[in-house]
Amino acid sequence: MAILNDENFSEVMADRDDQKLLLNARVKNYKERKVRKAEFSVPDDGWYVLDDSLVRDIKLAKEKSRSEQLEDKLWCLLSRMGFKYLSRDRLCRLQYDTGTGAAQQIDVLAVDDECVVIFECKCADSGLPKLGSFKTEIEALGGKKAGLHREIRTRFKNPDLKIAYVLATENYTISQPDIDRLKSFNIHHLAETELEYYAQLVEHLGPSARYQFQGDLFGNQDIPSIENRIYAIEGAMGGIKYFSFAIEPERLLKLGYVLHRSKSSRLLPSYQRLIKKTRLSSIKKFIENGGYFPNSIVVNIDAGGKALKFDRGTLNIDGSPTAVGVLHLPPKYRSMYIIDGQHRLYAYSDSDYAESNTIPVVAFVDLDPQEQLRLFMEINENQKAVSKNLKHTLDADLKWDSLNLNERADGVKKTLAQELGEDILSPLFNRVLIGEDHRTETRVITLEAILKGIDQTRFMGKFTKNAIREVGFFYTGNSKSMLDRTKRILFDYLSYVAQILPEEWQRLPRDNGILTINDGITALIAVFGDIVQHMVDRKEIAPLTDSPEKIIGTTSTYIDGIKAFFTRLKDTERAELRKKYGSGAPTRLRRIFQLWIHEHREDFSPLGLDEYWRDQSKQYNLETYSRVADIETRLRDDVKDVLMEAYGNMWLKRGMPEKVYTNLVTEAAKKNRLIENEKEEKTPWDCLMLIHLREIMEHQAQWSTLFQRKYTIPGQEGRKKEEKTSWLVKLNTIRNNADHEYSVSKDEADYVGALHDWLILEDSEPIAHLSKESVKMLTQTY
């Protein structure tokens, strides 16, 4: 074993370049070596042939011991965290007594510009975790700390290095006396649960996970050479004092700490979810492209009960509830807990803007953990999300001049949808919900409904980011001229409908109105697209050159077929159309309009019309089964994501009841015996049935902690768990019926349609309304 000194430094320690070369061998659970084929004999002592396809050599492999695997796992983790130097192997020794030259063997040594971490690794080879006794190791390491401190700071020429000692264990439990010894010698314990947590964190954050790691090891210790003064405003809200300031992300990352609830942390409560890699990547990309977030990061400063030093400025306004000055932040690791904004903060890690940009912060001081949790919950529960309607409104402006052709077309469509409600010349003026408008008796049409209709037409065309896939009927190549022409023609079309059906146009939803509600408008616009398509195919109109008056005049003989339908529509039929078809109502109405136009003009026969009506004998079964399939796919994906986030790699085992897990594993094994193509093999999750999802949601405390908030039907919040989840039982029964010869009833189709609106389209109004009338019967039955 080599004692680390200046002469053999590069032989004992691996820098970043060397770590890249060593990582490939360290990450494997086996060792490798080559032997000449001419010298090869049958391997012994655990060695086996790994690869004999080489020309001159045979590659042998041998499983590493569990202790070696633990050390390598830890070494790889530290390398991915970006430590500047790592000991090459377990042969590293550090001198701790200059008089005798005595040295300590180190399993893993990690060194950076600010800190050094010394690891002692212990792994049990037993099948189940066993109680370990580490009195000798802890006391021996603790007694050598003073000498090791001197050697490390001298060897790395930095008297301010922070030094931490870690006992890393796997497959061991630790006794209380050993826990007390670790505490007395200030040695940290890293068990496999923490190791798994950091592995997940590195997977998502890369080298930036080191900030969290250092916060755990050096919490409340001074950070060397950090500027802790910052300009700030002092104020109060809700009777609680706070400071507002702007700080460079690099500084806040060093000071900050996130209480991740997936970590086996002793700092409780741990309320934050683990940072999502995909979300972090998108935010990082946004920042690198010059984007920024004006909303504040919310933190709690841990001042240890001491008043923070705040040097008030001389120009403060008398009587003002706020004051400006210089705030002295605690210059310590883990002194600022990130309550809200962890993704925005960590997106700056390893960014060119980490030191040059500043981000706004609202900082409270010494909030107790429960208060931090309450604040986190309030931010995440009560903060109003951007509604789909408002998003469409914002997109109209954001995408109008986009260089992306597809986005620009989307911007034109959304502007057109807004103009239908905002332009005083529009027959739908003040009947469309724009932005965050409040719903009224007449203002009920959403931008989403209009856009659904437009998207079913060829008015604009189809685009990729850089190319035109299909030229639209009113495409001019210019956003404004395309909008103006399409708007004028669409205005005239709707005005003609309003003129020939004045009573229907004025009907309100409470009067069973059909045309001027969401479903009617979607169908009305979509069928106009069908009419224009038909007339273009017959060369009856030239969309870009004919006047709007000529186009509407020509289309009027087709539109009159819609008038005939409403003239003969009975009240019972009207009520059925309003309630019967759920999310399939726009399609149903469009087909009805097409059929009546066909009766009026036989030459009009859109694609799929005959097939649609021929299949109506099975209409409930087919549409219901399709909706159930959509719901089941969404639920499976959502539940899987929640379980993976809660339990990491153990999500499949820990997230479901033992009986369900066993049955699914058995079912997967049965199916895989009959599968010859490896790519088609099934996992237990692939064998999941819809009814299993209810059992998973109700498993242990998962309903209250993971699923209740999202999957409780609005209006049923006060009911028992079994009642809240009874919709899954009902849905499963309908699914089984729709899958066979059984004819799905109208009520069942309505119920599935309402669930589909709630779970897929995020419109909870139909299921909330339906549940008020039927939930008692459903819970009694199921």
PyMOL commands that set and color helices and strands:
alter all, ss='L'
color gray80, all
select helices_A, chain A and resi 9-12+16-26+37-39+66-80+135-143+145-155+176-184+192-218+249-255+277-288+342-346+369-382+388-398+405-422+447-455+479-500+502-506+509-511+518-537+548-568+571-579+582-600+609-614+616-654+658-673+678-680+684-687+690-698+702-711+721-724+726-738+746-759+765-781
alter helices_A, ss='H'
color red, helices_A
select strands_A, chain A and resi 2-3+13-14+30-36+48-51+57-63+85-87+92-95+103-105+108-111+115-123+130-132+162-170+172-174+187-190+229-237+240-247+256-257+297-301+310-312+323-328+336-340+359-365+432-433+445-446+461-463+468-471
alter strands_A, ss='S'
color yellow, strands_A
deselect
rebuild
show_as cartoon
